[in-house]
């Protein structure tokens, strides 16, 4: 599976630039499959998540890791 790369550019605002009015959502949780025994690969999830963000014209700043059922970080299963 081809890994997508997603880059965000940050810049320092000019002192005359108006304050941003954007309001967003903070994510804090796990994404797990609904069916017992199924697995979601880290890269598989990121590809679909980035497709969704790009389609909506949204961005995401944060990190992500592959986890097991208990929420412990593990090596990517689809590296």
mmJSON file of the N, C-alpha and C atoms, coordinates in Angstrom:
{"data_MODEL":{"atom_site":{
"group_PDB":["ATOM","ATOM","ATOM","ATOM","ATOM","ATOM","ATOM","ATOM","ATOM","ATOM","ATOM","ATOM","ATOM","ATOM","ATOM","ATOM","ATOM","ATOM","ATOM","ATOM","ATOM","ATOM","ATOM","ATOM","ATOM","ATOM","ATOM","ATOM","ATOM","ATOM","ATOM","ATOM","ATOM","ATOM","ATOM","ATOM","ATOM","ATOM","ATOM","ATOM","ATOM","ATOM","ATOM","ATOM","ATOM","ATOM","ATOM","ATOM","ATOM","ATOM","ATOM","ATOM","ATOM","ATOM","ATOM","ATOM","ATOM","ATOM","ATOM","ATOM","ATOM","ATOM","ATOM","ATOM","ATOM","ATOM","ATOM","ATOM","ATOM","ATOM","ATOM","ATOM","ATOM","ATOM","ATOM","ATOM","ATOM","ATOM","ATOM","ATOM","ATOM","ATOM","ATOM","ATOM","ATOM","ATOM","ATOM","ATOM","ATOM","ATOM","ATOM","ATOM","ATOM","ATOM","ATOM","ATOM","ATOM","ATOM","ATOM","ATOM","ATOM","ATOM","ATOM","ATOM","ATOM","ATOM","ATOM","ATOM","ATOM","ATOM","ATOM","ATOM","ATOM","ATOM","ATOM","ATOM","ATOM","ATOM","ATOM","ATOM","ATOM","ATOM","ATOM","ATOM","ATOM","ATOM","ATOM","ATOM","ATOM","ATOM","ATOM","ATOM","ATOM","ATOM","ATOM","ATOM","ATOM","ATOM","ATOM","ATOM","ATOM","ATOM","ATOM","ATOM","ATOM","ATOM","ATOM","ATOM","ATOM","ATOM","ATOM","ATOM","ATOM","ATOM","ATOM","ATOM","ATOM","ATOM","ATOM","ATOM","ATOM","ATOM","ATOM","ATOM","ATOM","ATOM","ATOM","ATOM","ATOM","ATOM","ATOM","ATOM","ATOM","ATOM","ATOM","ATOM","ATOM","ATOM","ATOM","ATOM","ATOM","ATOM","ATOM","ATOM","ATOM","ATOM","ATOM","ATOM","ATOM","ATOM","ATOM","ATOM","ATOM","ATOM","ATOM","ATOM","ATOM","ATOM","ATOM","ATOM","ATOM","ATOM","ATOM","ATOM","ATOM","ATOM","ATOM","ATOM","ATOM","ATOM","ATOM","ATOM","ATOM","ATOM","ATOM","ATOM","ATOM","ATOM","ATOM","ATOM","ATOM","ATOM","ATOM","ATOM","ATOM","ATOM","ATOM","ATOM","ATOM","ATOM","ATOM","ATOM","ATOM","ATOM","ATOM","ATOM","ATOM"],
"id":[1,2,3,4,5,6,7,8,9,10,11,12,13,14,15,16,17,18,19,20,21,22,23,24,25,26,27,28,29,30,31,32,33,34,35,36,37,38,39,40,41,42,43,44,45,46,47,48,49,50,51,52,53,54,55,56,57,58,59,60,61,62,63,64,65,66,67,68,69,70,71,72,73,74,75,76,77,78,79,80,81,82,83,84,85,86,87,88,89,90,91,92,93,94,95,96,97,98,99,100,101,102,103,104,105,106,107,108,109,110,111,112,113,114,115,116,117,118,119,120,121,122,123,124,125,126,127,128,129,130,131,132,133,134,135,136,137,138,139,140,141,142,143,144,145,146,147,148,149,150,151,152,153,154,155,156,157,158,159,160,161,162,163,164,165,166,167,168,169,170,171,172,173,174,175,176,177,178,179,180,181,182,183,184,185,186,187,188,189,190,191,192,193,194,195,196,197,198,199,200,201,202,203,204,205,206,207,208,209,210,211,212,213,214,215,216,217,218,219,220,221,222,223,224,225,226,227,228,229,230,231,232,233,234,235,236,237],
"type_symbol":["N","C","C","N","C","C","N","C","C","N","C","C","N","C","C","N","C","C","N","C","C","N","C","C","N","C","C","N","C","C","N","C","C","N","C","C","N","C","C","N","C","C","N","C","C","N","C","C","N","C","C","N","C","C","N","C","C","N","C","C","N","C","C","N","C","C","N","C","C","N","C","C","N","C","C","N","C","C","N","C","C","N","C","C","N","C","C","N","C","C","N","C","C","N","C","C","N","C","C","N","C","C","N","C","C","N","C","C","N","C","C","N","C","C","N","C","C","N","C","C","N","C","C","N","C","C","N","C","C","N","C","C","N","C","C","N","C","C","N","C","C","N","C","C","N","C","C","N","C","C","N","C","C","N","C","C","N","C","C","N","C","C","N","C","C","N","C","C","N","C","C","N","C","C","N","C","C","N","C","C","N","C","C","N","C","C","N","C","C","N","C","C","N","C","C","N","C","C","N","C","C","N","C","C","N","C","C","N","C","C","N","C","C","N","C","C","N","C","C","N","C","C","N","C","C","N","C","C","N","C","C","N","C","C","N","C","C"],
"label_atom_id":["N","CA","C","N","CA","C","N","CA","C","N","CA","C","N","CA","C","N","CA","C","N","CA","C","N","CA","C","N","CA","C","N","CA","C","N","CA","C","N","CA","C","N","CA","C","N","CA","C","N","CA","C","N","CA","C","N","CA","C","N","CA","C","N","CA","C","N","CA","C","N","CA","C","N","CA","C","N","CA","C","N","CA","C","N","CA","C","N","CA","C","N","CA","C","N","CA","C","N","CA","C","N","CA","C","N","CA","C","N","CA","C","N","CA","C","N","CA","C","N","CA","C","N","CA","C","N","CA","C","N","CA","C","N","CA","C","N","CA","C","N","CA","C","N","CA","C","N","CA","C","N","CA","C","N","CA","C","N","CA","C","N","CA","C","N","CA","C","N","CA","C","N","CA","C","N","CA","C","N","CA","C","N","CA","C","N","CA","C","N","CA","C","N","CA","C","N","CA","C","N","CA","C","N","CA","C","N","CA","C","N","CA","C","N","CA","C","N","CA","C","N","CA","C","N","CA","C","N","CA","C","N","CA","C","N","CA","C","N","CA","C","N","CA","C","N","CA","C","N","CA","C","N","CA","C","N","CA","C","N","CA","C","N","CA","C","N","CA","C","N","CA","C","N","CA","C"],
"label_alt_id":[null,null,null,null,null,null,null,null,null,null,null,null,null,null,null,null,null,null,null,null,null,null,null,null,null,null,null,null,null,null,null,null,null,null,null,null,null,null,null,null,null,null,null,null,null,null,null,null,null,null,null,null,null,null,null,null,null,null,null,null,null,null,null,null,null,null,null,null,null,null,null,null,null,null,null,null,null,null,null,null,null,null,null,null,null,null,null,null,null,null,null,null,null,null,null,null,null,null,null,null,null,null,null,null,null,null,null,null,null,null,null,null,null,null,null,null,null,null,null,null,null,null,null,null,null,null,null,null,null,null,null,null,null,null,null,null,null,null,null,null,null,null,null,null,null,null,null,null,null,null,null,null,null,null,null,null,null,null,null,null,null,null,null,null,null,null,null,null,null,null,null,null,null,null,null,null,null,null,null,null,null,null,null,null,null,null,null,null,null,null,null,null,null,null,null,null,null,null,null,null,null,null,null,null,null,null,null,null,null,null,null,null,null,null,null,null,null,null,null,null,null,null,null,null,null,null,null,null,null,null,null,null,null,null,null,null,null],
"label_comp_id":["UNK","UNK","UNK","UNK","UNK","UNK","UNK","UNK","UNK","UNK","UNK","UNK","UNK","UNK","UNK","UNK","UNK","UNK","UNK","UNK","UNK","UNK","UNK","UNK","UNK","UNK","UNK","UNK","UNK","UNK","UNK","UNK","UNK","UNK","UNK","UNK","UNK","UNK","UNK","UNK","UNK","UNK","UNK","UNK","UNK","UNK","UNK","UNK","UNK","UNK","UNK","UNK","UNK","UNK","UNK","UNK","UNK","UNK","UNK","UNK","UNK","UNK","UNK","UNK","UNK","UNK","UNK","UNK","UNK","UNK","UNK","UNK","UNK","UNK","UNK","UNK","UNK","UNK","UNK","UNK","UNK","UNK","UNK","UNK","UNK","UNK","UNK","UNK","UNK","UNK","UNK","UNK","UNK","UNK","UNK","UNK","UNK","UNK","UNK","UNK","UNK","UNK","UNK","UNK","UNK","UNK","UNK","UNK","UNK","UNK","UNK","UNK","UNK","UNK","UNK","UNK","UNK","UNK","UNK","UNK","UNK","UNK","UNK","UNK","UNK","UNK","UNK","UNK","UNK","UNK","UNK","UNK","UNK","UNK","UNK","UNK","UNK","UNK","UNK","UNK","UNK","UNK","UNK","UNK","UNK","UNK","UNK","UNK","UNK","UNK","UNK","UNK","UNK","UNK","UNK","UNK","UNK","UNK","UNK","UNK","UNK","UNK","UNK","UNK","UNK","UNK","UNK","UNK","UNK","UNK","UNK","UNK","UNK","UNK","UNK","UNK","UNK","UNK","UNK","UNK","UNK","UNK","UNK","UNK","UNK","UNK","UNK","UNK","UNK","UNK","UNK","UNK","UNK","UNK","UNK","UNK","UNK","UNK","UNK","UNK","UNK","UNK","UNK","UNK","UNK","UNK","UNK","UNK","UNK","UNK","UNK","UNK","UNK","UNK","UNK","UNK","UNK","UNK","UNK","UNK","UNK","UNK","UNK","UNK","UNK","UNK","UNK","UNK","UNK","UNK","UNK","UNK","UNK","UNK","UNK","UNK","UNK"],
"label_asym_id":["A","A","A","A","A","A","A","A","A","A","A","A","A","A","A","A","A","A","A","A","A","A","A","A","A","A","A","A","A","A","A","A","A","A","A","A","A","A","A","A","A","A","A","A","A","A","A","A","A","A","A","A","A","A","A","A","A","A","A","A","A","A","A","A","A","A","A","A","A","A","A","A","A","A","A","A","A","A","A","A","A","A","A","A","A","A","A","A","A","A","A","A","A","A","A","A","A","A","A","A","A","A","A","A","A","A","A","A","A","A","A","A","A","A","A","A","A","A","A","A","A","A","A","A","A","A","A","A","A","A","A","A","A","A","A","A","A","A","A","A","A","A","A","A","A","A","A","A","A","A","A","A","A","A","A","A","A","A","A","A","A","A","A","A","A","A","A","A","A","A","A","A","A","A","A","A","A","A","A","A","A","A","A","A","A","A","A","A","A","A","A","A","A","A","A","A","A","A","A","A","A","A","A","A","A","A","A","A","A","A","A","A","A","A","A","A","A","A","A","A","A","A","A","A","A","A","A","A","A","A","A","A","A","A","A","A","A"],
"label_entity_id":["1","1","1","1","1","1","1","1","1","1","1","1","1","1","1","1","1","1","1","1","1","1","1","1","1","1","1","1","1","1","1","1","1","1","1","1","1","1","1","1","1","1","1","1","1","1","1","1","1","1","1","1","1","1","1","1","1","1","1","1","1","1","1","1","1","1","1","1","1","1","1","1","1","1","1","1","1","1","1","1","1","1","1","1","1","1","1","1","1","1","1","1","1","1","1","1","1","1","1","1","1","1","1","1","1","1","1","1","1","1","1","1","1","1","1","1","1","1","1","1","1","1","1","1","1","1","1","1","1","1","1","1","1","1","1","1","1","1","1","1","1","1","1","1","1","1","1","1","1","1","1","1","1","1","1","1","1","1","1","1","1","1","1","1","1","1","1","1","1","1","1","1","1","1","1","1","1","1","1","1","1","1","1","1","1","1","1","1","1","1","1","1","1","1","1","1","1","1","1","1","1","1","1","1","1","1","1","1","1","1","1","1","1","1","1","1","1","1","1","1","1","1","1","1","1","1","1","1","1","1","1","1","1","1","1","1","1"],
"label_seq_id":[1,1,1,2,2,2,3,3,3,4,4,4,5,5,5,6,6,6,7,7,7,8,8,8,9,9,9,10,10,10,11,11,11,12,12,12,13,13,13,14,14,14,15,15,15,16,16,16,17,17,17,18,18,18,19,19,19,20,20,20,21,21,21,22,22,22,23,23,23,24,24,24,25,25,25,26,26,26,27,27,27,28,28,28,29,29,29,30,30,30,31,31,31,32,32,32,33,33,33,34,34,34,35,35,35,36,36,36,37,37,37,38,38,38,39,39,39,40,40,40,41,41,41,42,42,42,43,43,43,44,44,44,45,45,45,46,46,46,47,47,47,48,48,48,49,49,49,50,50,50,51,51,51,52,52,52,53,53,53,54,54,54,55,55,55,56,56,56,57,57,57,58,58,58,59,59,59,60,60,60,61,61,61,62,62,62,63,63,63,64,64,64,65,65,65,66,66,66,67,67,67,68,68,68,69,69,69,70,70,70,71,71,71,72,72,72,73,73,73,74,74,74,75,75,75,76,76,76,77,77,77,78,78,78,79,79,79],
"pdbx_PDB_ins_code":[null,null,null,null,null,null,null,null,null,null,null,null,null,null,null,null,null,null,null,null,null,null,null,null,null,null,null,null,null,null,null,null,null,null,null,null,null,null,null,null,null,null,null,null,null,null,null,null,null,null,null,null,null,null,null,null,null,null,null,null,null,null,null,null,null,null,null,null,null,null,null,null,null,null,null,null,null,null,null,null,null,null,null,null,null,null,null,null,null,null,null,null,null,null,null,null,null,null,null,null,null,null,null,null,null,null,null,null,null,null,null,null,null,null,null,null,null,null,null,null,null,null,null,null,null,null,null,null,null,null,null,null,null,null,null,null,null,null,null,null,null,null,null,null,null,null,null,null,null,null,null,null,null,null,null,null,null,null,null,null,null,null,null,null,null,null,null,null,null,null,null,null,null,null,null,null,null,null,null,null,null,null,null,null,null,null,null,null,null,null,null,null,null,null,null,null,null,null,null,null,null,null,null,null,null,null,null,null,null,null,null,null,null,null,null,null,null,null,null,null,null,null,null,null,null,null,null,null,null,null,null,null,null,null,null,null,null],
"Cartn_x":[0.847,0.0,0.895,0.567,1.355,1.027,2.038,1.844,1.693,0.663,0.47,1.308,1.771,2.472,1.637,1.522,0.682,1.513,1.665,2.458,1.584,1.818,1.12,2.167,1.889,2.801,2.296,3.156,2.818,3.642,3.074,3.797,3.48,4.386,4.171,3.318,2.24,1.345,2.012,1.668,2.054,1.275,1.875,1.193,-0.078,-0.22,-1.41,-2.48,-2.159,-3.106,-4.18,-5.453,-6.52,-6.445,-6.957,-6.999,-7.892,-7.507,-8.274,-9.549,-10.61,-11.898,-12.272,-11.337,-11.662,-11.925,-12.888,-13.194,-13.152,-12.482,-12.308,-12.724,-12.241,-12.564,-11.255,-11.119,-9.95,-10.311,-9.46,-9.678,-8.829,-9.412,-8.672,-9.371,-8.864,-9.514,-8.859,-9.527,-9.031,-9.992,-9.469,-10.297,-10.093,-11.169,-11.114,-12.171,-11.92,-12.931,-14.142,-15.308,-16.537,-16.689,-16.037,-16.154,-14.998,-15.307,-14.278,-13.239,-11.986,-10.907,-10.389,-11.068,-10.58,-9.488,-8.68,-7.574,-7.592,-7.201,-7.041,-5.558,-4.929,-3.525,-3.377,-2.276,-1.999,-2.004,-1.278,-1.217,-2.566,-3.286,-4.629,-5.522,-5.491,-6.302,-5.869,-4.549,-4.074,-4.453,-4.34,-4.724,-6.191,-7.064,-8.5,-8.807,-8.134,-8.34,-7.906,-6.737,-6.264,-7.148,-7.647,-8.607,-9.828,-10.341,-11.504,-11.204,-10.062,-9.707,-9.572,-8.869,-8.67,-9.989,-10.887,-12.192,-13.02,-12.855,-13.615,-12.921,-11.648,-10.891,-10.442,-10.222,-9.826,-8.371,-7.811,-6.452,-6.437,-5.375,-5.203,-3.77,-3.607,-2.29,-2.265,-1.383,-1.32,-0.541,-0.592,0.13,-0.799,-0.266,-1.034,-0.068,-0.512,0.291,-0.613,-0.029,-0.74,-0.908,-2.092,-2.344,-2.928,-2.828,-3.514,-4.884,-5.617,-6.975,-7.032,-5.947,-5.901,-5.413,-5.098,-4.647,-3.154,-2.396,-0.938,-0.317,0.67,1.355,2.116,1.983,2.695,3.279,4.112,4.653,3.519,3.668,2.665,2.498,1.253,1.005,1.032,1.04,1.041,2.141,3.278,4.406,4.985],
"Cartn_y":[-1.172,0.0,1.238,2.201,3.419,4.353,4.82,5.725,7.16,7.841,9.24,10.102,11.196,12.157,13.42,13.984,15.155,16.2,17.337,18.405,19.62,20.277,21.517,22.613,23.762,24.889,25.86,26.178,27.146,28.399,29.533,30.778,31.711,32.637,33.635,34.747,35.079,36.119,37.482,38.289,39.687,40.381,41.335,42.002,42.722,43.005,43.699,42.732,41.455,40.445,40.212,40.196,39.988,38.597,38.482,37.191,36.217,34.965,33.917,33.63,33.328,33.056,31.58,30.733,29.322,28.671,27.785,26.981,25.53,24.685,23.297,22.302,21.081,19.958,19.313,18.999,18.276,16.803,15.94,14.493,13.889,12.972,12.261,10.927,9.87,8.574,7.541,6.426,5.319,5.069,4.527,4.035,2.527,1.772,0.306,-0.235,-1.409,-2.008,-2.461,-2.456,-2.869,-4.383,-5.119,-6.579,-7.212,-8.215,-8.934,-9.541,-9.437,-10.063,-9.253,-8.189,-7.373,-6.435,-5.965,-5.071,-3.875,-2.721,-1.515,-1.161,-1.173,-0.784,0.726,1.14,2.557,3.315,2.809,3.48,3.457,2.353,2.264,3.363,3.501,4.531,5.925,6.192,7.53,7.895,6.951,7.231,7.636,6.901,7.216,8.512,8.731,9.944,11.174,11.095,12.223,12.468,11.398,11.564,12.337,11.962,12.636,14.113,14.393,15.777,16.613,16.079,16.802,17.055,16.071,16.225,17.323,17.489,18.5,19.861,19.901,21.149,21.472,20.433,20.584,20.163,20.468,20.04,19.396,18.691,18.04,18.268,18.633,18.763,17.843,16.892,15.959,14.727,13.747,12.515,11.324,10.193,8.95,7.784,6.703,5.491,4.278,3.174,1.895,1.434,0.923,0.452,-0.951,-1.618,-2.898,-2.639,-3.705,-3.596,-2.813,-2.872,-2.181,-0.739,-0.294,1.081,1.283,0.185,0.274,0.44,1.333,1.543,0.28,-0.098,-1.256,-0.857,-1.73,-1.491,-1.494,-0.684,-0.659,-2.05,-2.452,-3.774,-3.74,-2.546,-2.448,-1.516,-1.579,-0.71,-1.031],
"Cartn_z":[0.0,0.0,0.0,-0.829,-0.909,0.26,0.932,2.073,1.562,2.052,1.708,2.632,2.117,2.949,2.995,4.163,4.368,5.089,4.47,5.057,5.301,6.42,6.72,6.856,6.279,6.381,7.437,8.363,9.395,9.146,9.462,9.285,10.437,10.657,11.703,11.115,11.809,11.318,11.366,10.38,10.37,11.486,12.156,13.273,12.846,11.545,11.044,10.543,10.531,10.056,11.119,10.706,11.698,12.327,13.536,14.224,13.467,13.478,12.813,13.595,12.871,13.506,13.423,12.918,12.772,14.124,14.137,15.316,14.872,15.628,15.209,16.268,16.095,16.973,17.402,18.694,19.185,19.304,18.73,18.785,19.899,20.648,21.687,21.913,21.319,21.455,20.563,20.349,19.527,18.379,17.29,16.195,16.154,16.376,16.376,15.423,14.812,13.939,14.751,14.11,14.789,14.868,13.952,13.942,14.705,15.516,16.274,15.341,15.717,14.967,13.795,13.399,12.281,12.765,11.837,12.166,11.228,11.76,10.951,10.984,9.825,9.747,9.881,10.468,10.671,9.347,8.354,7.052,6.343,6.456,5.874,6.455,7.777,8.427,7.987,8.018,7.651,6.227,5.294,3.908,3.814,4.485,4.441,5.184,6.314,7.099,6.302,5.653,4.856,3.644,3.009,1.907,2.383,3.55,4.133,4.394,5.039,5.341,4.073,3.079,1.824,1.115,1.122,0.467,1.129,2.432,3.174,3.202,2.778,2.847,4.262,5.052,6.451,6.626,7.779,8.097,9.48,9.772,11.075,11.525,12.759,13.358,14.562,14.561,15.676,15.285,16.122,15.877,15.896,15.484,15.512,15.616,16.229,16.366,16.209,15.804,15.767,17.208,17.556,18.925,18.911,20.062,20.232,20.867,21.161,21.699,23.008,23.784,25.075,24.973,23.751,23.564,23.708,23.762,23.873,22.494,22.371,21.099,20.695,19.412,18.86,17.509,16.933,15.596,14.571,13.517,12.447,11.849,11.612,11.032,9.512,8.921,7.454,6.969,7.63,7.293,5.95],
"occupancy":[1.0,1.0,1.0,1.0,1.0,1.0,1.0,1.0,1.0,1.0,1.0,1.0,1.0,1.0,1.0,1.0,1.0,1.0,1.0,1.0,1.0,1.0,1.0,1.0,1.0,1.0,1.0,1.0,1.0,1.0,1.0,1.0,1.0,1.0,1.0,1.0,1.0,1.0,1.0,1.0,1.0,1.0,1.0,1.0,1.0,1.0,1.0,1.0,1.0,1.0,1.0,1.0,1.0,1.0,1.0,1.0,1.0,1.0,1.0,1.0,1.0,1.0,1.0,1.0,1.0,1.0,1.0,1.0,1.0,1.0,1.0,1.0,1.0,1.0,1.0,1.0,1.0,1.0,1.0,1.0,1.0,1.0,1.0,1.0,1.0,1.0,1.0,1.0,1.0,1.0,1.0,1.0,1.0,1.0,1.0,1.0,1.0,1.0,1.0,1.0,1.0,1.0,1.0,1.0,1.0,1.0,1.0,1.0,1.0,1.0,1.0,1.0,1.0,1.0,1.0,1.0,1.0,1.0,1.0,1.0,1.0,1.0,1.0,1.0,1.0,1.0,1.0,1.0,1.0,1.0,1.0,1.0,1.0,1.0,1.0,1.0,1.0,1.0,1.0,1.0,1.0,1.0,1.0,1.0,1.0,1.0,1.0,1.0,1.0,1.0,1.0,1.0,1.0,1.0,1.0,1.0,1.0,1.0,1.0,1.0,1.0,1.0,1.0,1.0,1.0,1.0,1.0,1.0,1.0,1.0,1.0,1.0,1.0,1.0,1.0,1.0,1.0,1.0,1.0,1.0,1.0,1.0,1.0,1.0,1.0,1.0,1.0,1.0,1.0,1.0,1.0,1.0,1.0,1.0,1.0,1.0,1.0,1.0,1.0,1.0,1.0,1.0,1.0,1.0,1.0,1.0,1.0,1.0,1.0,1.0,1.0,1.0,1.0,1.0,1.0,1.0,1.0,1.0,1.0,1.0,1.0,1.0,1.0,1.0,1.0,1.0,1.0,1.0,1.0,1.0,1.0,1.0,1.0,1.0,1.0,1.0,1.0],
"B_iso_or_equiv":[0.0,0.0,0.0,0.0,0.0,0.0,0.0,0.0,0.0,0.0,0.0,0.0,0.0,0.0,0.0,0.0,0.0,0.0,0.0,0.0,0.0,0.0,0.0,0.0,0.0,0.0,0.0,0.0,0.0,0.0,0.0,0.0,0.0,0.0,0.0,0.0,0.0,0.0,0.0,0.0,0.0,0.0,0.0,0.0,0.0,0.0,0.0,0.0,0.0,0.0,0.0,0.0,0.0,0.0,0.0,0.0,0.0,0.0,0.0,0.0,0.0,0.0,0.0,0.0,0.0,0.0,0.0,0.0,0.0,0.0,0.0,0.0,0.0,0.0,0.0,0.0,0.0,0.0,0.0,0.0,0.0,0.0,0.0,0.0,0.0,0.0,0.0,0.0,0.0,0.0,0.0,0.0,0.0,0.0,0.0,0.0,0.0,0.0,0.0,0.0,0.0,0.0,0.0,0.0,0.0,0.0,0.0,0.0,0.0,0.0,0.0,0.0,0.0,0.0,0.0,0.0,0.0,0.0,0.0,0.0,0.0,0.0,0.0,0.0,0.0,0.0,0.0,0.0,0.0,0.0,0.0,0.0,0.0,0.0,0.0,0.0,0.0,0.0,0.0,0.0,0.0,0.0,0.0,0.0,0.0,0.0,0.0,0.0,0.0,0.0,0.0,0.0,0.0,0.0,0.0,0.0,0.0,0.0,0.0,0.0,0.0,0.0,0.0,0.0,0.0,0.0,0.0,0.0,0.0,0.0,0.0,0.0,0.0,0.0,0.0,0.0,0.0,0.0,0.0,0.0,0.0,0.0,0.0,0.0,0.0,0.0,0.0,0.0,0.0,0.0,0.0,0.0,0.0,0.0,0.0,0.0,0.0,0.0,0.0,0.0,0.0,0.0,0.0,0.0,0.0,0.0,0.0,0.0,0.0,0.0,0.0,0.0,0.0,0.0,0.0,0.0,0.0,0.0,0.0,0.0,0.0,0.0,0.0,0.0,0.0,0.0,0.0,0.0,0.0,0.0,0.0,0.0,0.0,0.0,0.0,0.0,0.0],
"pdbx_formal_charge":[null,null,null,null,null,null,null,null,null,null,null,null,null,null,null,null,null,null,null,null,null,null,null,null,null,null,null,null,null,null,null,null,null,null,null,null,null,null,null,null,null,null,null,null,null,null,null,null,null,null,null,null,null,null,null,null,null,null,null,null,null,null,null,null,null,null,null,null,null,null,null,null,null,null,null,null,null,null,null,null,null,null,null,null,null,null,null,null,null,null,null,null,null,null,null,null,null,null,null,null,null,null,null,null,null,null,null,null,null,null,null,null,null,null,null,null,null,null,null,null,null,null,null,null,null,null,null,null,null,null,null,null,null,null,null,null,null,null,null,null,null,null,null,null,null,null,null,null,null,null,null,null,null,null,null,null,null,null,null,null,null,null,null,null,null,null,null,null,null,null,null,null,null,null,null,null,null,null,null,null,null,null,null,null,null,null,null,null,null,null,null,null,null,null,null,null,null,null,null,null,null,null,null,null,null,null,null,null,null,null,null,null,null,null,null,null,null,null,null,null,null,null,null,null,null,null,null,null,null,null,null,null,null,null,null,null,null],
"auth_seq_id":[1,1,1,2,2,2,3,3,3,4,4,4,5,5,5,6,6,6,7,7,7,8,8,8,9,9,9,10,10,10,11,11,11,12,12,12,13,13,13,14,14,14,15,15,15,16,16,16,17,17,17,18,18,18,19,19,19,20,20,20,21,21,21,22,22,22,23,23,23,24,24,24,25,25,25,26,26,26,27,27,27,28,28,28,29,29,29,30,30,30,31,31,31,32,32,32,33,33,33,34,34,34,35,35,35,36,36,36,37,37,37,38,38,38,39,39,39,40,40,40,41,41,41,42,42,42,43,43,43,44,44,44,45,45,45,46,46,46,47,47,47,48,48,48,49,49,49,50,50,50,51,51,51,52,52,52,53,53,53,54,54,54,55,55,55,56,56,56,57,57,57,58,58,58,59,59,59,60,60,60,61,61,61,62,62,62,63,63,63,64,64,64,65,65,65,66,66,66,67,67,67,68,68,68,69,69,69,70,70,70,71,71,71,72,72,72,73,73,73,74,74,74,75,75,75,76,76,76,77,77,77,78,78,78,79,79,79],
"auth_comp_id":["UNK","UNK","UNK","UNK","UNK","UNK","UNK","UNK","UNK","UNK","UNK","UNK","UNK","UNK","UNK","UNK","UNK","UNK","UNK","UNK","UNK","UNK","UNK","UNK","UNK","UNK","UNK","UNK","UNK","UNK","UNK","UNK","UNK","UNK","UNK","UNK","UNK","UNK","UNK","UNK","UNK","UNK","UNK","UNK","UNK","UNK","UNK","UNK","UNK","UNK","UNK","UNK","UNK","UNK","UNK","UNK","UNK","UNK","UNK","UNK","UNK","UNK","UNK","UNK","UNK","UNK","UNK","UNK","UNK","UNK","UNK","UNK","UNK","UNK","UNK","UNK","UNK","UNK","UNK","UNK","UNK","UNK","UNK","UNK","UNK","UNK","UNK","UNK","UNK","UNK","UNK","UNK","UNK","UNK","UNK","UNK","UNK","UNK","UNK","UNK","UNK","UNK","UNK","UNK","UNK","UNK","UNK","UNK","UNK","UNK","UNK","UNK","UNK","UNK","UNK","UNK","UNK","UNK","UNK","UNK","UNK","UNK","UNK","UNK","UNK","UNK","UNK","UNK","UNK","UNK","UNK","UNK","UNK","UNK","UNK","UNK","UNK","UNK","UNK","UNK","UNK","UNK","UNK","UNK","UNK","UNK","UNK","UNK","UNK","UNK","UNK","UNK","UNK","UNK","UNK","UNK","UNK","UNK","UNK","UNK","UNK","UNK","UNK","UNK","UNK","UNK","UNK","UNK","UNK","UNK","UNK","UNK","UNK","UNK","UNK","UNK","UNK","UNK","UNK","UNK","UNK","UNK","UNK","UNK","UNK","UNK","UNK","UNK","UNK","UNK","UNK","UNK","UNK","UNK","UNK","UNK","UNK","UNK","UNK","UNK","UNK","UNK","UNK","UNK","UNK","UNK","UNK","UNK","UNK","UNK","UNK","UNK","UNK","UNK","UNK","UNK","UNK","UNK","UNK","UNK","UNK","UNK","UNK","UNK","UNK","UNK","UNK","UNK","UNK","UNK","UNK","UNK","UNK","UNK","UNK","UNK","UNK"],
"auth_asym_id":["A","A","A","A","A","A","A","A","A","A","A","A","A","A","A","A","A","A","A","A","A","A","A","A","A","A","A","A","A","A","A","A","A","A","A","A","A","A","A","A","A","A","A","A","A","A","A","A","A","A","A","A","A","A","A","A","A","A","A","A","A","A","A","A","A","A","A","A","A","A","A","A","A","A","A","A","A","A","A","A","A","A","A","A","A","A","A","A","A","A","A","A","A","A","A","A","A","A","A","A","A","A","A","A","A","A","A","A","A","A","A","A","A","A","A","A","A","A","A","A","A","A","A","A","A","A","A","A","A","A","A","A","A","A","A","A","A","A","A","A","A","A","A","A","A","A","A","A","A","A","A","A","A","A","A","A","A","A","A","A","A","A","A","A","A","A","A","A","A","A","A","A","A","A","A","A","A","A","A","A","A","A","A","A","A","A","A","A","A","A","A","A","A","A","A","A","A","A","A","A","A","A","A","A","A","A","A","A","A","A","A","A","A","A","A","A","A","A","A","A","A","A","A","A","A","A","A","A","A","A","A","A","A","A","A","A","A"],
"auth_atom_id":["N","CA","C","N","CA","C","N","CA","C","N","CA","C","N","CA","C","N","CA","C","N","CA","C","N","CA","C","N","CA","C","N","CA","C","N","CA","C","N","CA","C","N","CA","C","N","CA","C","N","CA","C","N","CA","C","N","CA","C","N","CA","C","N","CA","C","N","CA","C","N","CA","C","N","CA","C","N","CA","C","N","CA","C","N","CA","C","N","CA","C","N","CA","C","N","CA","C","N","CA","C","N","CA","C","N","CA","C","N","CA","C","N","CA","C","N","CA","C","N","CA","C","N","CA","C","N","CA","C","N","CA","C","N","CA","C","N","CA","C","N","CA","C","N","CA","C","N","CA","C","N","CA","C","N","CA","C","N","CA","C","N","CA","C","N","CA","C","N","CA","C","N","CA","C","N","CA","C","N","CA","C","N","CA","C","N","CA","C","N","CA","C","N","CA","C","N","CA","C","N","CA","C","N","CA","C","N","CA","C","N","CA","C","N","CA","C","N","CA","C","N","CA","C","N","CA","C","N","CA","C","N","CA","C","N","CA","C","N","CA","C","N","CA","C","N","CA","C","N","CA","C","N","CA","C","N","CA","C","N","CA","C","N","CA","C","N","CA","C","N","CA","C","N","CA","C"],
"pdbx_PDB_model_num":[1,1,1,1,1,1,1,1,1,1,1,1,1,1,1,1,1,1,1,1,1,1,1,1,1,1,1,1,1,1,1,1,1,1,1,1,1,1,1,1,1,1,1,1,1,1,1,1,1,1,1,1,1,1,1,1,1,1,1,1,1,1,1,1,1,1,1,1,1,1,1,1,1,1,1,1,1,1,1,1,1,1,1,1,1,1,1,1,1,1,1,1,1,1,1,1,1,1,1,1,1,1,1,1,1,1,1,1,1,1,1,1,1,1,1,1,1,1,1,1,1,1,1,1,1,1,1,1,1,1,1,1,1,1,1,1,1,1,1,1,1,1,1,1,1,1,1,1,1,1,1,1,1,1,1,1,1,1,1,1,1,1,1,1,1,1,1,1,1,1,1,1,1,1,1,1,1,1,1,1,1,1,1,1,1,1,1,1,1,1,1,1,1,1,1,1,1,1,1,1,1,1,1,1,1,1,1,1,1,1,1,1,1,1,1,1,1,1,1,1,1,1,1,1,1,1,1,1,1,1,1,1,1,1,1,1,1]
}}}
